[in-house]
Amino acid sequence: MRLEDLATSAESGVHLSPREKDVLPLLLQGHTSKEIARALCVSPRTVDIYRSAILAKMRVRKTAQLHYALTKRHTLSVADRTGVAGA
């Protein structure tokens, strides 16, 4: 399962808008607001608004914390499915 899918899975309880779902993978790949804006044909400020909404919904303050939280969630999810701790 991809990290961005984990963020919006039923178990997470987080609902992202379709556009937030477009922005999330690009954020996780480390793209800047300008790069994301060009890719999605919106303004960098619009990307910043989506980024803020995603961070608020995921209850983190920075993109790095978002990546860490999703990675940790992914690790736990894999461990639950496989029965192996730290998988």
Backbone hydrogen bonds in HBPLUS format (Angstrom, degrees):
<---DONOR---> <-ACCEPTOR-->    atom                        ^
c    i                          cat <-CA-CA->   ^        H-A-AA   ^      H-
h    n   atom  resd res      DA  || num        DHA   H-A  angle D-A-AA Bond
n    s   type  num  typ     dist DA aas  dist angle  dist       angle   num
A0005-ASP N   A0002-ARG O   3.07 MM   3  5.22 126.3  2.37  99.5 113.6     1
A0006-LEU N   A0002-ARG O   3.03 MM   4  6.37 150.6  2.12 150.1 158.8     2
A0007-ALA N   A0003-LEU O   3.09 MM   4  6.43 146.7  2.20 149.4 157.8     3
A0008-THR N   A0005-ASP O   3.17 MM   3  5.43 135.9  2.37 101.1 112.3     4
A0009-SER N   A0006-LEU O   3.35 MM   3  5.08 167.1  2.37  99.3 103.0     5
A0012-SER N   A0009-SER O   3.05 MM   3  5.47 138.7  2.22 108.0 119.2     6
A0021-LYS N   A0017-SER O   2.94 MM   4  6.25 149.0  2.04 152.2 161.2     7
A0022-ASP N   A0018-PRO O   3.09 MM   4  6.44 129.4  2.36 133.9 147.3     8
A0022-ASP N   A0019-ARG O   3.01 MM   3  4.87 129.0  2.27  91.5 105.8     9
A0023-VAL N   A0019-ARG O   3.01 MM   4  6.34 147.8  2.11 146.3 154.7    10
A0024-LEU N   A0020-GLU O   2.91 MM   4  6.02 159.0  1.96 151.7 156.7    11
A0026-LEU N   A0023-VAL O   3.08 MM   3  5.46 118.9  2.47 109.7 124.6    12
A0027-LEU N   A0023-VAL O   2.96 MM   4  6.21 152.7  2.03 156.8 165.6    13
A0028-LEU N   A0024-LEU O   2.95 MM   4  6.21 164.6  1.98 159.8 163.4    14
A0029-GLN N   A0025-PRO O   3.00 MM   4  6.18 130.0  2.26 135.3 148.0    15
A0031-HIS N   A0026-LEU O   3.15 MM   5  5.71 161.1  2.18 165.3 159.4    16
A0030-GLY N   A0027-LEU O   2.89 MM   3  5.23 157.6  1.94 109.9 117.2    17
A0036-ILE N   A0032-THR O   2.94 MM   4  6.20 165.3  1.96 156.0 160.0    18
A0037-ALA N   A0033-SER O   2.80 MM   4  5.89 158.3  1.85 147.5 154.4    19
A0038-ARG N   A0034-LYS O   2.97 MM   4  6.19 158.3  2.02 146.7 151.6    20
A0039-ALA N   A0035-GLU O   3.05 MM   4  6.28 160.8  2.08 146.6 151.9    21
A0040-LEU N   A0036-ILE O   2.93 MM   4  6.12 149.4  2.02 152.0 160.0    22
A0041-CYS N   A0037-ALA O   2.79 MM   4  5.60 112.2  2.25 141.3 156.1    23
A0042-VAL N   A0037-ALA O   3.03 MM   5  4.85 158.6  2.08 133.3 139.4    24
A0046-THR N   A0043-SER O   3.02 MM   3  5.19 122.1  2.37 100.7 115.0    25
A0047-VAL N   A0043-SER O   3.17 MM   4  6.62 154.1  2.24 150.5 157.4    26
A0048-ASP N   A0044-PRO O   2.97 MM   4  6.31 152.8  2.04 145.5 153.1    27
A0049-ILE N   A0045-ARG O   3.00 MM   4  6.33 146.3  2.11 144.3 153.2    28
A0050-TYR N   A0046-THR O   3.00 MM   4  6.38 159.3  2.05 151.2 156.2    29
A0051-ARG N   A0047-VAL O   2.78 MM   4  6.03 160.9  1.82 154.5 160.5    30
A0052-SER N   A0048-ASP O   2.94 MM   4  6.11 159.8  1.98 144.5 149.5    31
A0053-ALA N   A0049-ILE O   3.01 MM   4  6.27 156.0  2.07 146.7 153.3    32
A0054-ILE N   A0050-TYR O   2.90 MM   4  6.15 159.9  1.94 154.4 159.7    33
A0055-LEU N   A0051-ARG O   2.92 MM   4  6.15 168.4  1.94 156.2 159.1    34
A0056-ALA N   A0052-SER O   2.93 MM   4  6.08 159.4  1.98 146.8 152.7    35
A0057-LYS N   A0053-ALA O   2.94 MM   4  6.13 163.0  1.97 149.3 153.9    36
A0058-MET N   A0054-ILE O   2.94 MM   4  6.13 147.0  2.05 148.3 157.7    37
A0059-ARG N   A0055-LEU O   2.91 MM   4  5.92 104.9  2.49 134.4 152.0    38
A0060-VAL N   A0055-LEU O   3.01 MM   5  5.25 169.5  2.02 147.0 150.3    39
A0059-ARG N   A0056-ALA O   3.07 MM   3  4.88 152.6  2.15  97.9 106.3    40
A0065-GLN N   A0062-LYS O   3.07 MM   3  5.23 120.7  2.43  99.0 113.3    41
A0066-LEU N   A0062-LYS O   3.05 MM   4  6.43 146.9  2.16 145.4 155.5    42
A0066-LEU N   A0063-THR O   3.08 MM   3  4.90 117.2  2.49  90.8 106.6    43
A0067-HIS N   A0063-THR O   2.95 MM   4  6.30 160.2  1.99 154.5 158.4    44
A0068-TYR N   A0064-ALA O   2.98 MM   4  6.22 160.2  2.02 145.8 151.4    45
A0069-ALA N   A0065-GLN O   2.82 MM   4  5.98 163.5  1.85 148.7 153.3    46
A0070-LEU N   A0066-LEU O   2.95 MM   4  6.15 161.8  1.99 153.3 157.8    47
A0071-THR N   A0067-HIS O   2.91 MM   4  6.04 154.6  1.98 146.9 154.5    48
A0072-LYS N   A0068-TYR O   2.87 MM   4  6.05 161.4  1.90 152.9 157.9    49
A0073-ARG N   A0069-ALA O   2.93 MM   4  6.08 157.7  1.98 142.4 149.1    50
A0074-HIS N   A0070-LEU O   2.82 MM   4  5.95 151.5  1.90 142.5 150.6    51
A0075-THR N   A0071-THR O   2.92 MM   4  6.15 158.8  1.96 148.8 154.0    52
A0076-LEU N   A0072-LYS O   2.99 MM   4  6.27 159.1  2.04 149.4 154.8    53
A0077-SER N   A0073-ARG O   2.86 MM   4  6.04 150.9  1.94 143.4 152.3    54
A0078-VAL N   A0074-HIS O   2.90 MM   4  6.16 158.8  1.94 154.0 158.6    55
A0079-ALA N   A0075-THR O   3.00 MM   4  6.19 160.8  2.04 145.9 151.5    56
A0080-ASP N   A0076-LEU O   2.89 MM   4  6.10 153.5  1.96 146.5 153.5    57
A0081-ARG N   A0077-SER O   3.06 MM   4  6.30 156.4  2.11 145.6 151.5    58
A0082-THR N   A0078-VAL O   2.90 MM   4  6.05 154.1  1.96 152.7 159.9    59
A0083-GLY N   A0079-ALA O   2.70 MM   4  5.32 137.5  1.87 141.0 150.7    60
